Amino acid sequence: MIDQVKNPGTELFSPAKKIGAILASYMLRHKDFYLFSPDETTSNKLDLVYEVSDRLWNLPRESWDLPESPNGQIVELLSENALFACMVGHLMNGESAAMTSYESFFTIIASQVMQELKFIEQSQAVEWREPIPAINLLSTSTCWRQDHNGFTHQSPALISLLLSNPSGLANCIFPIDDVAAEASMIYMLKSQDVVNLNTFNKIDLPRWIDSHQADRMLHDGGAGILDFISDDGEPDYVFAAAGDIVSGEAIRAVKILKRDFPEKKFRFVNIFALGYGKIGLVGKTLSSKKFNELFTENVPIIGNFHGYAGDLEAILAKYTDSKRLYVHGYREQGSTTTPFEMLALNQASRYDLAIDVAKLEGRDDLVKQYQGIIKENHEYAQENGIDKIKYL
């Protein structure tokens, strides 16, 4: 429990390591819980689970094998299809579980996930059918940080698929930092009859919010204003983001604009969870009234999304006039490149967001300045293999 964050953004922590710690604690207390994983548990920084459990293994062991036993609670197999099928069988017995994978490889099980959503929807109409623990999917090694694997490992497509599913039984969760990751994982382990896709990064990232803020945003409509970066009163522009890395860029964009437009007021809204046509969790979605309180009714909204921009834009357009919306996100650009360059190639960097405001304000000088900074970093990254712009 983090009661207060005195200097938001100054300390770095890994959301993945926090989730690994929660899983390890939960496994100690629930011996019927299983973690299903390809060979990426350590790579995804969830390896604290190895301190409380072996891998599940029933065949003869060799001297070189890693810790394995018939009582292990970690099921590792390099087949997402087989892992998901085993997990569903386990859930059907009323026993909780989670599955992790690289984000791009979760699309391998897309058809299976859709079938389970159909089952959950139908099962709720059968009087004798008991609820089942949630299908919990932990998605990391995301499209925004493929410094080594490249273009083949970039695909947030499962997010799009779940957000388009009209059952309304899927949650796409985007913790902004490690504190939010903890809140999201606690919710997921308690939830039933839903599919939860939790998308987070394994690198150390800034801590922005405390536990009280995280709980309030997650359970009260899935979004909230971050006061430390937002001006008092009615804003001239609202920035909104869903996803840890893209939220950090949006916050930095606001800082740049406060310097360059000191007469303007800015607000940042963190979007924690999304569902079918709505912001928020299943059964706890954001109302139109609350949306207007957070986003106002008429000022421009500059959005930054972890996944494809059109997915967030479509949801926001359900609440308000689409002419207000300027949404950025993943555009299928980039490969094995530097972190800031990856954002810039997809027009999701702090300066790309700032350009929207500069254009709306008619400040061609600042548009050229921001574009020049992006170009300068591109050339530097191409030549040196690192960003000139400090990423964090």
N, C-alpha and C positions, 0 to 999 in steps of 0.2 A: 504494500500500500504506500503510494507516494502522496503525502498530504499537501505538498506545496512544491512548485518549481519556481525558484527565485529569479533565475535568469534564463528564460526560455531560449532554447537553441544553442546554448553554450556548451552543454555536455553531450557526449555521444554514447549511445547504447545500441545494441543489436536487438531488433524485434524478434528475430528468429531464436536467439539465445534465451530470451525471456519466455517464449512459447515452449522451448525445450525444457526449461526449468519447471514450468507449470505441468507439462506432460509427465515429467519424472515424479513430481509430487503426487499427481493423480494416480499414476501407476502403482505407487507404494500403497495407496489407500484403497485401490480398486483392482484386485487381482484378476478380474474378468475383463479389464480393459486391454485392448491390443492396438499397437501402432503398426500400420501397414505401410511399407516403404520399399521403393527400389533400392539400389545400392547407393543412395544419396543422403542417408541420415546424417552422416558426419559432414558431408559437403554442404548440406542445408543448415548447418549449425544447430541441429536438434540433438546433438550427441550426448547431452546430459542424461538422456534416457538410459544410456549404457551403464550408468553408475547405479541404476536400480534394477536392471533386468538384463538378461542375456538375450541373444537372438533365439527364436524358436527353431529347434532342429531335432529331428527324430532319427536321423541316419547316423551311421558310425562317424566318429570324429577322428581327425588326424591331428598330429602334434602342432601343425602350423595354423590350425583353425583359430579364429577369434572366438571369444566366449560365446558358447552356444549350449543350449540344454532343452530338454522336452518341456520345461516349465517357463521358457522365455516368453515375454510379452511383446517382442518386436519381430514382426514377420517381414523378412526381406526377400524379394524376388524381383528380378529384372523383367517384369511383365505387368504393366499397369492394368491390363484387362483381367489377369488372374487375381491380382491383389484386390481389385475392386469387388470382384465376384465373391472372394473369400470374406471380405469385410461385410458385404451385405448379408451373407449367411450368418455371420456373427451377430449383426444387429437384429436380425429376425428372431434371435433367441432372447432379445431384450437386454443385450450386453453392449456397452458403449465402445466406440472405437474412433480412430481417425486415420486418414491416409495422407501422406505427403508425396509431393513430386515436384520436379521442375515445372514451372508454369506452362511452357510450351508443350510438354508431354501430357498434360492433363486433357488435352483435346483427344487423345487416344481413347479415353473412356467416355467421350461425349454421348454416344448412343446409349451406353449403359446407364449413365446418369439420367438421361431423358426417360428411360424405361422405369427407373425407380421413382421419378417424380409422378409418373402415371400411376404406379402402384400406391404411393402414399395418398394421392388424391382419391383413388377408388377405395382404399382401405378405410378412409374416414367416413365413408357411407355405410360401412358394415358394422352393425351394432356391437358384435362380439369381439371385433378386432381391437386389441390393445395398441396404444401408440408405441412406436419404436424409437430408439435413440436416433438423434440426427445423423445424417450422412455428413461427416465433417472432413472437408478437403483443405489441406494446408498447402498453399501455392507459393513457392518462393523461387529463387534464381530467375528473376523476372526479365521481361523484355528490356527494361531500362538499364540493367547491369549485366551485360554479357561481354565483359572485357576480354574473355578468353574463348568463348564458344561461338559467338557470332550469330549470323542471320538465322541459321537453322533453329536456334534456341530462343527465338523471339515470337511469341504468339499469345496474346491475351484473349483468344477466341472463345474459351469456355465462359468467360465473363459475359460476352455478347449473347451466347446461347442461353444462359440462365436468365439474363435480363429480358429476353424475348419470350420466355415461357409463360403462357397465360394462366397456369395453375396458381401463380402467386405464392408458391411454396418454396422459393429459393431466395436465400440471402447472399448478396455479394458484399463482403465486409472489407474495409480498407483502413486499417489502423494507421494513424499518422506517425506513431512512434512506439517505443517499447511499452509505455504505460497503457496506451490504447490497445496494444496487442494483448496485454494481460487481461483487460476487461473483455475483449472479444472472445478470448479463449475460455474464460469462465462462463460466459453466456453459451458458447457452443457446446460445452460439455454437459450443460443442463438442458438444452433444448431437445425437442422431440418432433417427429413428423415433418422435418424440413431438410433441405439440402443447404449446408453452409459452405461457401467458398471464401476462405480467408486468404487475402493476397498481401504479402509483406516481403520485405527484403532482409537479407542475412547480414549485410554490412552494418557497421556502426553508423547510426544516424542521429540527428539532434533530437533531444527530448523537449517537447513543446508544452505538454499539458500534465496536470496532476490526475490522480485516480478519480477524484470527485467529478472533474470535468469529463473525463472519459466515460464514466458510468452514465452521467446525465445525457451526454450527446447520444450514446448508443441506444439508450432505452427511451429517450424522449424525442422521437422523430428522426433520429439518425443524423442530425446535423446541429451545429452550434457555432456561435461567434467566438473567435479567439480575441479576447480583449487586449492582449499585450501588443498586437499589431494593428488593431482597429481604432479609428478615431471616434470620439464621442459624437453623439447626434446623428442626424441623417447623412448618409454618405453620398458622394457624387459618383462613386464607382464601388461595386461589390465584386470582390474576387472570391472564387469558390474552387475547391479542389478535393478530389477523392484519390487517395494514394499517398504513400509516405514520401517518395522522391518528388513527385509532381507538386505536392503540397509545399515542400520546402522551396521549390522554385517560385511558386506563387507568393509565398511570404517574402522572398527576396525581391520579387518584382515590386511588391508594395513598398518595400524600403527604398528602392530606387526611385519610385514615383513620388514618394513623400519628399525626397530630396529635390527632385526636378519640378514638382508641382506643389510647393508648400501651401498654396492657397486652396487646394482641393482636399476633400475628406475621403478616406478609403476604409473599407470594411473587408475583413476576411472571414469567410464561413467555411468551416471544415465539414466535409461530407463524409460520414463514417460508414454508412451502409446504404445500399441500393437494392431495389427489388423491381418487380414487373410494373413499370410505369410510375414508380414511386420512390421517394427518398425514405429510408428507414427500414427497420426489420419487419418481417412478417408479423402482422397484428399490431405493429407499433409504428405505422408509417406517418410521415409528416403531413399535417393537414394544410389546406390552402391558406387558411388564416395564419398559421404558424410560418408558412413559407414567406408570406408577405411581410411578416415581422422581421424575418432574418434577411431576406433578399430585397426588401422594399417592393413597391409596385411598379416602378418605372425607370430606375437608373440602369445603365449598362451592367451586365454581368459578364465578367471575364472568367471563364472556366478552364481548369486544367485537370485532365483525367488520366488515370493510369492506363486504361484501355483505349479502345477506339473512340475518338471524339464524338462520333455520331450517336453512340449509346447514351452518353450523359446528356447530350443536347436534346435527344428525344424525350428524356425524362423531365428535364427542366421545362421543355416546351409544353408539357402537360399542365404545368403550374402557371405559366406566364407567356407573354407575347414573345415569339421566337425572334423577333427583330431586336430584342434586347441582348441576345446571346452571342457571345464570341468564345467558342469552346475549342480548346486545344487538346491533343492527345496523341496516341501512337498512330503513325502513318505508314508503317511497314518500311521505314527507312533505317539505314545504318547497318553495321555489322560489328566486327571486332574493332571497336574504337574506344575513344576516351569518354568518360562519364558525361562531361558537359557537352561535348561534341554530339553525343547520342541524343541529348535533349534538343540541341539546336537543329540537328538534321530533321527532327520530327516537329519542329516549330513549337516546342513545349518548354523552352528555356525561359528564364526570368526576363531576358531582353525581348523575346518574341511576345510575351504577354504585355510587357511595357509598351511595345510598338502599337498595340491596339489602342491604348489610351492616348498615346502621342498622335495617332492618326485622327482619333475622334476630337482631339483638342486643336487640330490643325497645326501641330508643331512639326513641320517637315524637317526642321533642323535636328530635333531629337530622334525622329525616325531614322535619319541618315546616321546619326551618332550611334544609336543602338545597333543598327545593321552593320556599321563599321566594326563595332566590338565583336559581333558574332563572326564576321569575316576574318578578323585578326586572329581570333582564337582558332578558327578552322585551319588557317595557314600554319599557325604555330603547332597545333596538334598533329598535322600531317607531317611536319618536318621533325618534330621531337618526340612524338608518341605519348605526350602528356598534355593536359590542358594548361593554357596560360591563365585562365580564369579559375580562381579557387572554387572548387565544387561545393564544399560544405562551409 
